[in-house]
Amino acid sequence: MARLRNPERKPALLAEVIEYLLDKPLSALTFRALADGLGVSTYTLVYHFGTRAELVAEIVQAVSERQDFIVTAVASEAGEIEGHLANLRTSWKLSLQPRNLQLQRLEFEAAMFEARESRPEGTELGVFRRWHEAGVEALIRMGLNPMDAELEARVIVDTIYGLHYDLIVTRDTERVSAAFERALDAYEQRLIELLEDEELDEVS
């Protein structure tokens, strides 16, 4: 009789994989090295995750879930600038935590892996799109037209991704956080100006 699959084993194993990779490069990931590091068989890894690419996708999906409540908060904003900026600041503070920095590093490595493998619909692209689409929706609720909302959401998401990269490379929390605040101030000013333009257009 075939052994029944334990539904709790895969999530637990994935959590072990992520912990194992926190201080290791994703580029060096092999089932053999991973099996040795976790004390399991390569068969166990293949059984639960299939291929290396599928395992990377599972890792990115699991890592990105730490952002879910922030993305959800942005997507459900009431259309006020103050609340929008507060959510972005909360997201930034979370990114400063050492473990989250390591998880962000894994995300960046996974994105490069997917690009190298020519996977235009990869998991990491999906993570980026969730952030971007949530931002667009929030800005439209503020009163921006769809074109401006799309552009401004892309600018701020790209800016924050770039600052995350800076954090990972330099570990200079103080200076990078100051740059984040400067970027957020400029973002706020652009939003105010765009909203004022929208109001003038409506009056005229």
N, C-alpha and C positions, 0 to 999 in steps of 0.2 A: 504493500500500500504506500502510495506517495505521501511524503510528509507535508502536512498543511503549513502554508506560509503564515508566519507570525506578522500581523499587520503593524505591530509596533516596532519591529526590528529595523525596517528601512529608515524611518525617521530618526531612530536612535543611532543607527550607523552613520547616517548623513551628518548628524551633530558631531560625532566623533571625527569624521573626515574634516569638517570645518575647523575644529579645534586643532587637529593635527597640522593643518595648512597655515595657521595663523602666523607662523614664523618661517614659512617655507615658500619658495616660488611656485606658482601654479604651472609654470612652463616645464618644471622638472617632474610633474605628476605622472606617475605610471601606476598601473594596478599592482605591479610587483612591489614597488617601493611602499605604496600605501598599505598593501596587505602586511608587509613586514612591520611597518610602523604601528599598525593597529592590532597586530597579532591575530589576523584572520586569514582565510585563504583567498587567493585570487578568484576562485570559483564563487565565493560569497559575494564579492564585489560585482562580478559580471552578472550573477544571478539577480542582484537587486538593481543594478544601474545600467546594464547593457554595455555600451561602448564608453570610451573616454569622453567623447563629445557629449554624450547624454549625461554623464556624471558631472561635467562642467556646467551644463545647463541646470542641473538639480542644485548644484552649489550656488550658482548665481541667484536662482529663484529663492533659495532659503536665506541667503545673505540679504537680499533686497527686502525681505519681509520685515526687517527691523524698521524700515521707513514707512510701512503701510499706514500707521496711524497718523503720520504727518501728511502724507499724500491725501488721505481721506479728509483730514482737517482742512487742507487747502481746497479740495474739491467741494467741500460743503460750506465754504465761507459765505457770509451774508452780504458781501459786496462792499466792505469797508477797508480802506487802506491800512488802518491801524491793526486790524486783525490779521490781514495778509502778511504784513511785515513781522508781526509777532510770531506767526507760524514759521516763517523763514528763519527767524532768530533761534527759535526752539530747535529746528532742524540743525542749525549750525552748531549749537551748544552740544547736541548729541554727537555730532561728527568729531568733536574734539576728544572724546573718550578714547583712550589707547586701543581698546578692543575694536571699536568702530573704525578707527583708522586702518587697522589691519584688514578688517572686512572690506573697507573701501578699496584697499590695495588689491584684494582678490577680485573685486568687481572690475577694476581697470584691466587687470591681467586677462580676465575672461573676455572682456570686450575686444582686446587685441587678438586673442585666440580666435574669436568668432570672425573678426575681420580677415585674419590670415586664412581661415578656412572658407572664406567667401560665403558666409551665412548671413545674407541681408535681413533675415527675419529672426535673428538670434535672440536669446533670452535677454541679453543686456540691452539690446535696442528696445525691447519691450519695457524695460525698467525706465529708460530715458523717456519713452513716449508717455508713460504714465505720469511722470513729473510734468512734462511739457503740456499734456492735455489738461491736467488738473489746473495748471497755471493759466492756460488760455481761458478755461471756463470761469475761473475766479475773476480774471480781468474783465471779461465780458459782463459779468454780474456787476462789476464796479461802474460800468458805463462805457468802456472802450469799445470801439468798433472791432469786428473780428480780425481785420488785417493788422491793426496796431496791437491787439491782444496777442496774436500769434507771434509777432516779432518781439514784443517785450518779454513774453514768457520764454522764448528761445534765448534771448540775451541773458536773462537772469539765471536760467538753468545752466547755460553754458558757462557763465561766470562762476557759479558756485562749483560746478564740476572742475573748472580750472583751479579754483582756490583749494579744493580737496586735493588735487594733484600737488599743488604747492606744499600743503601740509605734509603729505606723505614723503615728499622729497626732502624738505628742509626741516621739518619738525619744529618750525619757528611759530609756535602757537600765537604768541603776542603780536607779531608783525602781520601774520596772515589774517588774524581776527580783525586787526585794524583795517586791513585792506577790504575785508568783507563788509565792515561797517561803512567804509567810504563808498563801496559799490552799492550798498543798500540805500545810502543817502541819495546817490545819484539816480537810482532806480525810482525812489519815492518822488523825487523832483520831476522826473520825466512823466510819471503817472499823473501827478497833479496838473502839469501843463497840458497833457493830452486830454484829460477830463475837462479842463477849462475850455479847450478848443472844441470839444464835443458839445458843450453847453452853448458856446457862441454859435455853432453851426445850427443848433436846434432853434435858437432865437431868430437867426437870420432866415 
